[in-house]
């Protein structure tokens, strides 16, 4: 999590060790200082990771006050 006065953001590097490309779906969940989930939720996104490669996923909170973030990944 990178906090700034303008907009908190987060990034995570995801690796594909397989011999073929894989599509990963993901969503960042943002939490306030009390640990409560902030709404509205971001729309889920998808990325195709090439074989034996990696990508960096980026997310930005659309509201001030985000203190923590969780990245949810699914196939």
C-alpha positions in Angstrom: 0.0 0.0 0.0 1.3 3.4 -1.0 -0.4 6.2 0.9 -0.5 9.7 -0.4 -2.6 12.8 0.3 -4.2 12.4 -3.1 -5.1 8.7 -3.6 -3.9 5.5 -1.9 -2.6 2.9 -4.3 -1.4 -0.7 -4.2 0.5 -3.1 -6.4 1.4 -6.8 -6.4 3.6 -8.9 -8.6 2.0 -12.2 -9.8 4.0 -15.0 -11.3 3.0 -17.8 -13.8 5.3 -20.7 -13.5 3.3 -22.8 -16.0 4.3 -23.6 -19.6 1.1 -21.9 -20.9 -0.6 -18.5 -20.4 -3.1 -18.3 -17.6 -5.9 -15.8 -17.0 -6.3 -14.5 -13.5 -9.2 -12.5 -12.2 -8.7 -10.1 -9.3 -10.1 -7.3 -7.2 -8.6 -5.0 -4.6 -10.6 -4.5 -1.4 -10.0 -1.3 0.5 -10.4 -0.8 4.3 -10.6 2.3 6.5 -8.6 3.0 9.7 -11.1 1.0 11.7 -10.7 -2.0 9.4 -14.1 -1.6 7.8 -14.5 -2.4 4.1 -15.0 0.7 1.9 -17.8 0.8 -0.6 -18.5 0.9 -3.5 -16.3 -2.0 -4.4 -14.0 -1.9 -7.4 -15.2 -3.9 -10.4 -13.3 -7.3 -10.9 -10.6 -7.2 -13.5 -8.8 -9.9 -15.5 -5.3 -10.2 -16.8 -3.6 -12.9 -18.9 -0.1 -13.8 -17.7 2.2 -15.2 -20.4 3.9 -18.6 -19.8 6.8 -18.4 -17.3 6.3 -14.7 -16.8 5.0 -12.2 -14.3 2.8 -9.1 -14.3 2.3 -6.3 -11.8 -1.3 -5.6 -10.7 -2.1 -2.0 -9.7 -5.1 -0.6 -7.9 -6.1 2.8 -6.6 -8.6 3.7 -3.9 -11.3 6.0 -5.3 -11.8 7.6 -1.9 -9.7 9.2 0.9 -9.2 7.4 4.1 -8.2 4.0 2.8 -5.6 2.6 5.2 -5.4 -1.1 4.2 -5.9 -3.2 1.1 -6.5 -6.8 0.3 -5.9 -8.4 -3.1 -8.4 -11.2 -4.0 -7.2 -13.5 -6.8 -9.2 -16.3 -8.5 -9.0 -18.4 -11.7 
